[in-house]
Amino acid sequence: MSIMIGGDKKAFEHTESLFKDLSAPGGYKYIGPGGSGHFAKMVHNAIEYGMMEAIAEGLELVKKDHIEI
């Protein structure tokens, strides 16, 4: 699991071991002040979902034209 953390820097430092235990190796990062982590994750998800939609639409076009992959 990847975790993008925002909020008070001292609070992050105090709880960093928790984030380290919960995430994949190197899978967490302190992003900045409150809301920063949520915003970074939101942008990441928007890009990821856009890519998945593009793949799905491409496969639908291939399927419609009866082209074998």
C-alpha positions in Angstrom: 0.0 0.0 0.0 1.2 3.5 -0.8 0.5 6.3 1.6 0.7 10.1 0.8 0.7 11.9 4.1 -0.2 15.6 4.7 -0.5 17.5 8.0 1.7 18.7 10.8 5.3 17.7 10.2 6.0 17.0 13.9 2.9 14.7 14.1 4.2 12.9 11.0 7.6 12.4 12.5 6.0 11.1 15.7 3.9 8.5 13.8 6.3 7.8 10.9 7.0 4.2 12.1 3.2 3.4 11.8 3.2 4.6 8.2 6.4 2.6 7.5 4.8 -0.6 8.9 1.5 -0.1 6.9 3.1 0.6 3.5 5.2 -1.3 1.0 8.9 -0.7 1.3 9.4 3.0 0.4 5.7 3.3 -0.1 5.0 6.4 2.1 5.9 10.0 1.8 5.2 13.2 3.8 3.8 15.6 1.2 3.2 18.8 3.1 0.6 20.7 5.1 -2.9 19.5 5.9 -4.7 18.3 2.7 -1.6 17.9 0.7 -1.6 14.1 0.9 -5.2 13.9 -0.1 -4.7 16.2 -3.0 -1.7 14.2 -4.3 -3.6 10.9 -4.0 -6.6 12.5 -5.8 -4.4 13.6 -8.7 -2.8 10.2 -8.8 -6.2 8.4 -8.9 -7.5 10.8 -11.6 -4.5 9.9 -13.9 -4.8 6.2 -13.1 -8.6 6.1 -13.8 -8.1 8.1 -17.0 -5.6 5.6 -18.3 -7.8 2.7 -17.4 -10.7 4.3 -19.3 -8.5 4.9 -22.3 -7.5 1.2 -22.3 -11.1 0.1 -22.0 -12.3 2.4 -24.8 -9.4 1.1 -27.0 -10.3 -2.5 -26.4 -14.0 -1.7 -27.1 -13.0 -0.3 -30.5 -11.0 -3.4 -31.2 -13.9 -5.6 -30.2 -16.4 -3.6 -32.4 -14.1 -4.0 -35.5 -13.7 -7.7 -34.9 -9.9 -7.3 -34.8 -8.1 -10.0 -32.9 -5.5 -8.9 -30.4 
